[in-house]
Amino acid sequence: MSKLNLEFDPDHPNIEDYLHTDSIQEPLGKLRLHDLLDISPTLTEAVGAIVDDSFTRCFKSNPPEPWNWNVYLFPLWCLGVVVRYGILFPVRVLILTIGWIIFLSCYIPVHVLLKGHDKIRKKLERALVELICSFFVASWTGVVKYHGPRPCARPKQVFVANHTSMIDFIILEQMTAFAVIMQKHPGWVGLLQSTILESVGCIWFNRSEAKDREIVARKLREHVEGADNNPLLIFPEGTCVNNHYSVMFKKGAFELGSTVCPIAIKYNKIFVDAFWNSRKQSFTTHLLQLMTSWAVVCDVWYLEPQNMRPGETAIEFAERVRGIISVRAGIKKVPWDGYLKYSRPSPKHRERKQQSFADSVLRRLEDK
Amino acid sequence: MGNTSSMLTQYDIEEVQEHCNNTFSQQEIVSLYQRFCQLDRNSGGFISADEFLSVPEFAVNPLSQRLFRMIDGLNFKEFVAFLSAFSSRATLQHKVEFIFKVYDSDGNGKVAFSDLLDVLRDLTGQFISEQQRELVLTQVLEEGGYKKDSLLVLSDFMKILGNNGLKMEVEVPVD
């Protein structure tokens, strides 16, 4: 009787702790034909997942209810469209262009001329990056309310936040120049990443490369230990979620031996849905959508720094911090790994179910 | 049925309702349609294997392959009819029929020892040896009054499963 011990898996917490499947009542007594033939619990779980599942819900962009369905609301809405596209949008584009001109005319000289004087160059570049981010935020009429003490640059600390769109980074960056770890993107975003973001210190990863994790872990550790590196910002979900749910945090940020400072971000949907559904739209389309909406309203909470408790594993620590952020932002936790958007679940979960069913069959066979 | 639009007309809803013998309410059918469109990402009119497997809760289920074979290529009307066994309004007979169809993979109306073994293998995986599985099945079949080479039909299933009632219901979320 082979009994694989799948009970303790240091990489993944037990999903069964979260899933509210009606626990298959362990009927007592001897195994009968009825019990073997009755596959209804397993079928019900499968069909339940077909009808509704918590994973897909995390990435559903909920379009706002159209309110222009009336004879007098419609002209109002048309007027709104005219204002948004005809007046606001050009003004915003203008603001953004001015911002870029100012930024580039300061950044390029600073970057080239102050090559030798690193300390002051870094300081100026930091301030300039914060400036251009403020211009970005202004170009969406961003109304951002920051709560809590501003982040300070100390070694041995990382900042983690929930992730809704790439604009999360811009919103946080306008307040503090963070170093960030990001997926390398193609196109103009990639260009910005390799030029300007390099100056604040960024770490690149590639989701599709398996060996990548160790390299990235090492880079993270090195960065955190450096005294004059910018504070590191990590989005442990690894993917954009729709701001109603949070998916599992990857433990990478939590096993660096540093203090973790949680940041919670919540967008107000009334003005615009800031969720970037990368399956549905490119980042450029997403930005244009933001620039033709009324405003981007959000709250940012800088929460109390957390340390790993004695006896706590990295995963438990990650889940505890996720709980803190989710409560503050008013979002629900789901037990799924965000990367399931791109890959299939590991066979371990299915095997766990098979093992528990097999155990119960064999146990009841021996009952008299 | 509207091919590109995500809107169902009243006629469409009534047609689907008739096809599933009124086991779902009209609101539930609308919700199911939204879900169908959400899963059918490439708007092919049916949900492909890849799209089903992108639901992790479904992909980790031991019977997902079997269910997928039954649901593959179904259009929305047939999809609803497939799910109707899990409605609260479905009869016990309907539920038992569904379970029978899961076992009877070749659709000849008879479930043999090998079919029973196949399902048991899906459910227990590598955690019971093949020999042990056969032994367990044979023993339990004989205690139930059947022989190893008996061919079970629907009425047998009704007799075995019909006594205690089946708990096989899925709630369709209605906005």
Interface residues (C-beta under 8 A of the other chain):
Chain A: M1 S2 K3 L4 L19 L31 R32 L33 H34 L36 L37 D38 I39 S40 P41 T42 L43 T44 E45 A46 V47 G48 A49 I50 V51 D52 D53 S54 F55 T56 K60 R279 W336 L340 R344 P345 H349 R350 E351 K353 Q354 Q355 F357 A358 D359 V361 L362 L365
Chain B: L32 R35 Q38 L39 R41 F52 L53 S54 V55 P56 E57 F58 A59 V60 N61 P62 L63 S64 L67 I71 L83 F86 K95 F98 I99 V102 Y103 L116 V119 L120 L123 T124 G125 Q126 F127 I128 S129 Q132 V136 L137 Q139 V140 L141 E143 G144 Y146 F157 I160 L161 N163 N164 L166 K167 M168 E169 V170 E171 V172 P173
